[in-house]
Amino acid sequence: MAAHWISGPTRSGKTQQLLAFAEQTGAEQRQPLLVFAANGDNRMVLANRLIETLGDRVATLTTSPAGFIQDEIVLFWPLLVQQIDAVQAQFPLKLRPENEQVLATALWKARLDDGTLQVEGWRESRMVRRSLDFLQLASQACLPIEDIPEMLKAGMPGSLAPAALWDSVGTALVDWQNWCLQRGFLTYGIMSTLYWRYLLPMRQYQLQLFARFKGVLADDVDEYPAISASIFSKFIEAKRPCLFTYNPQGKVRLGLGADPDALLPLAARCQTRELQLPTTRSLGHWGDDFAQWIADPLAIPVLPDEVSLLQATSRGQMLRITAEAIARAIESGQVQTDEIAVIGPGLDAIGRYSLIEILSNRGIAIESLNDQRPLVSSPMVRALLSLLALIYPGLGRLVDRDAIAEMLVVLSQSLSPSPTLLAPPLPTPEITSISDVSDTWFDLIAIDPVRAELIADNCFVPDIENPHLLPAETFARWDRLGYQTVNAYNRILQWIADQKHLRQQRLTLKPVLTIDRIVQDFLWRGNHLPYDQLATLRELMETAQYFWEVEDRLKRCEGPQATSTKANRRSSQTLSSASGQLSGQASNQSDVGRFIQLIQKGTVSANPYPVNPLSLSRKGVTLSTIYQYRAQRLSHRWQFWLDAGSPLWASSAGELFGAPLFLQNWSGRPITLVEIEEANEANLSRTLHDLLGRTTEKVLLCHSDLALTGQEQMGPLLSLVGAAQPADDSLVPAV
């Protein structure tokens, strides 16, 4: 058989077997191999390992299921145009989740308002998001969109909503899909539907697929959606070289689109090989014991010496003790900074901030893995939005005095003698050393918060149509501001005036150019921005570019060609009157206003395509949730299990609502509480096996008797906490 299936626990050498197979197979023919990884970050790591192992001897194309489907749909769009009447002959444009949410809300506005598309107790945004998730889950499971209402009727509790509601959801999703296809908009759910339902069955496409790729390799298929099995089956049927690796203790993305049971039947069509113990040193061999101790309430755990306890009464004390133990271990040379991971079932902002602050004060770097905070949480982004409201008309409701004061502080700190600033540079005082440069320039131009408040109170005019700033001299006691503050303020005023002048002369045609100019002139400080701020600015620019691409497409497509049927006419009329409405704003609001509100709603987080992913060069203590840590396939010498007594250890990581109904092994009836408990127990068992397999030396249970809310901790790991011995004296700070 040309197909191989390799199964084994965490770090048992499955990926190494895949690399060896790639080298052997690729040496026989120069045709590229198609290599899959579970997600984008895993793909980059796997691509690096392929380059290190194979060099240029074997041609490979690395991708992920989502990335592959997206690329194939775009590449073979002309074939879909020929086969599907609803698809227009225009280049497709992928919708980001925030654009998808906004446009679907506008399209369904009438249904949402009259209650035909509303579940009692659900906010409008939640109703829209969950409906869109149903489409994505169905498409990943290769289920027709027409079947969604019947599945929801059979699987949702009758007390949640009447059957007519799920019929409305199905109708709304069909309208949404047709509306998107007519305008060339693509979501991942729509792309997946187009792929499995139309593109993959085409004989012409299959011939092209096999002409481009010699075979397919897929790592960790326990994290893949069911649609992947359809792709892999074609290669197996064509007797092309195939290899799939599977981790029974993985399944991290179960409930988030992955369906491991849909991939398992492939094993029967392959030569199978079971790998046993990890090839590297780890605590993975304790996984079965840990799982048994957790499952049996009468069991008395006998923990190994590698597991110890850090305990405190309050959560704040526990965080301080944990940070102190990390600092002592590093300072004493027991472990290096990048050999430590702090892992928790849910990392709240207080926990992240406390650990980062304490460790940073000790000079210890910390890498917060995928800390996806909303863009609007950044002062730089808020300052940019406030500045936009002063440049474009009709945005007075979106800015207030406090926002203006913050804007003045942020922008003045970021000013530099750039040639793009049209105001003349300020006189520079004598600088005697390099160390004087930044401090002197800051003192020269920065507006401190107190003076910024004075300016906002006395010089800001909060007009709805034309909010603006008055000259500093308008303030009767403007002398209190000081020469340096007035100069900095005048430069900002001059910059705003210049941008308005450019707009009047129609030299700045698109707002995205203004946003880029703000970033370049005020926020971009050479190459000296910290990584998190750089990621924020990059994500902001990506969001702006996508937003105005969608706006341009809508303006071009709203016409007779998009209203061929009565239903489509009704949908188009609904969108044209509602697409500009966000949070109840008037339909005549400008596109800049819609963009500002999109960011202010907090739906966009700083997670751009990484320049240098953290997983490839980690130099600090890793701080991560359980899900992120497992999904990134990380491993460390020492692991600190944060909030070991928390009940969150027993729950899954943000499972999509209704996800079990779209799995291949769904029973066809509502999920019972017993089944939920069994699923949580199985998930906890996999988590323990996986985490233990990813640590080579030590696990420290970090436990507080009381949770953040003051309630007693009663989580599933309490038996382990009770059996663990206190950590070594070298780690525990003196009382």
ABEGO torsion letter per residue (X at the ends): XABBBBBEBBGAGAAAAAAAAAAAAAAABABBBBBBBABAAAAAAAAAAAAAAAEAABBBBBBBAAAAAAAAAAAAAAAAAAABAABBBBBBBBBBAAAAAAAAAAAAAAAAAAGABBBBGBBAAAAAAAAAAAAAAAAAAGBBAAAAAAAAAAABBAAABBAAAAAAAAAAAAAAAAAAAAAGBBBAAAAAAAAAAAAAABAAAAAAAAAABABBBBBGAAABBAAAAAAAAAAAAAGBBBBBBBBAABGAABGAGBBAAAAAAAAAABBBBBBBBBABBBAAAAAAAAAAAAABAABBBBBBAABBBBBBABAAAAAAAAAAAAAAAAAAGABBAAABBBBBABBBAAAAAAAAAAAAAAGBBBBBBGBBBBAAABAAAAAAAAAAAAABBGAAAABBAAAAAAAAAAAAAABBBBAABABBBBBBBBBABAAAAAAAAAAAABBBAAAAAAAAAAABBBBAABBBBBBAAABAAAAAAEAAAAAAAAAAAAAAAAAAAAAAAGABABAAAAAAAAAAAAABBEAABBAAAAAAAAAAAAAAAAAAAAAAAAAAABBAAABABAAAAAAAAAAAAAAABBGGBBAABBAAAAAAAAAAAGABBBBBBBABBAAABBABBBBBBAAAAAAAGBBBABBBBBGAABAAAABBBGBBBGAAAABAABAGBBBBAAAAAAAAAAAAAAAAAAAAAABAABBBBBBBABBAAGBBBABAAAAAAAABBBBBAAABBBX
